[in-house]
Amino acid sequence: MDTSPIPRRPDVEQVDLVGGVEVRHLEVVDYDHRWPAVFAEHEARLLQALRAEDVDIEHIGSTSVPGLDAKPIVDIVVAVDDITAEEDYLVPLLAAGYVLRVREPGHRLVRTPARDVHVHIYAKGDEAVMKYVLFRDRLRTDADDRALYADTKRALIRQGFDDMNAYADAKTEVIAAIMARARAARS
């Protein structure tokens, strides 16, 4: 039985990329031992901003995997009860200093003005949250997949990507292969 709350309103139907497409120099750097502390600082900031809400917060992405080379952007996922109830989470996050970047069906993204922390917001139970965590956990525990992913990212960066979305799309095949192994190992 699905116990998900009924959304307050219909979700948005298209992608709103606030500020439009951005050209940005992308780089992959060696793992930085400060990234867990940056996550902890933002986790506390998010919990303070969302203190009236019951949320789940996870450190995701390459900065959450010790030893993995990464873009120097800490990714965080926050799961809320109702993605359509932006007044419950988006208003407090903007008041806490985050900036809205993406509003799309099932997903919102806020980030720091310095663009060094991205906070992905989904509804609790959204499959995307499970995928982020499964992928992170696979990279944390499998040295071969961690090395494959690092090598792929470095090779792509050498190609000169200046669009975050195009760079992410270029990793799709490798991510799918790693996810398949993660799902098989979980079974």
N, C-alpha and C positions, 0 to 999 in steps of 0.2 A: 504494500500500500504506500503510495506517494504521500509523504507528509510535508512536502514543500508548501510554503505559504502561497496563496493566490496573489499574483502581482497586483499592485494598486491600479496600474494603468498599462496599456500596451507599451511594449518596448519601442525604441527608435527602430526605424526600418532601413536606414542607410548609414553609411560611414560619414562621420563629420571629423575631418582632420583639422583641428583648430590651428590656425596659422598656415595651413596649406603644406605642401611638400617642402621639406627642408633639405638643403644640401649641407652635409656635415662630414667632416673628415673623420673616418672611422679608423680605429686602430685596435689591435689586440696586443695586450701587454702581459707580462709575466704575472702570475698569481700574486696578489697583494694581501698580506696577512692582516691588514686593517679592514678588509671587507666585512668580516663577521661583526666587527665593532660598529661599522657604519650601519649594517642591518639592524643591530640591537638598538642603536640610537633612533633609527626611524621606526622600528617596531614600537618603542616606547612613545614616540611622537604620535604614531597612528592610534595606538590604544588610548592615549590621552584625548585626541581629537574625537574619537569614536566611542568614548566611554559610555554613552547611552545605548550603544548597539552591541549585540552579540556577534562578534566577527572572528574569523579564523585568519591567521597571518602566517605566511611561510616565506622564507628566503629561497628564491628560485634562480634559475639561470646559472651561467658559468661562475659568477662570483660566489655562488653558494657551494662550490665544489673545491675543497682544498687541493691546491697544486695545479689547478686547471687555468691555463691562459684564458684571458677574457677581455672583452671591451670593458673599459673602466666605468661601467654603469651597473649599479646594484639594482637587481630586479626583485620585486616583492609582489606577492599575490595576496589580496585581501578578499575573503569570501563573505558576502553580506546576505542577509535574508531575502532582500528584494532588490534586484538591479534597477528596477524601474522607479524605486523610491529614492531618487537622487537627493531629496531634501534631508534624508537620514544620514547619508554618508558623504555626498559630494560637497554640500555646503560646508560641513565641518572641516573637510580636508582642504578646501580652498581657504578657509579662515586660518588654517594651520600653516599656510604658506605654500601649499602645493598648487600647481598650475594644471588646468585641464588641457590635455593634448588630443585625446581620441574619445569619441562617443560613437559606438557602433552597437549593433544588435548583440546583447548579452555581455558586453564588455565596455568598460571605461578605463582610461589610462590617465593618471595624473603623474606629474613629475616635479622635481625640484626646479627652481629657476635656473640653476647651474646645469641642469640636464644630466646629473650624475646619479640620480635615483629615479627609477620608474616604478610606479605602483599600479599594478593591474588589478582591476576590480571585477569580480564575477559574482554570480549568485551561488550560494552554498549548493553543493551537489552538481555544479556544472562540470562536465567531463574535462574541460580544459584545465581545471585546477588539479584533478587527478593526474592528467598527463604531465603537467609541469613537475609534480612531485615524483612521479614514477621515473621520469627522465633524469631528474636531479639525483635520485637515489641510485639509479643505474650507474651514472657517471661517478658517484662517490665510491661505489663498490667494485667497479670493473675497470682495471687499469688499461686493458686493450681498447675498450670503447672510449675511455677518457683520452687516450693518446690519439685515436682516430679522429675524435671530435676536435681536439686541439690542432692537429695537422690540417684538417679541413678548413678550420677558421683562418689559420695563418695563410694557407694557400689562397683562399678567397680574398683576404685583405690585400695580398700582393697584387691582385687583379685591379685594385683601385676603386672599390665601391665607395660611393659618397651618398648613397641612399640606404637608410637603415632597413627599409622594407625589402628592397632588392637583395641586400645582403642576407636577410633572414630567409627569403625565398630560395636563394641559392644553396642553403644548407638543408633544404627539405628532404632530399633523398637520403642523406646520411642520418638525419634525425629519425626518419621513418625506419631505417634499418636498425638503429640502436633501440628504438621503441619496440620493435618486433622482438628483439632479443630480451628486452626487459619484461615484456608480457609473457614470453615463453618461460623465463626464469621464475616468474611469479606463480605460474600455473602449477 
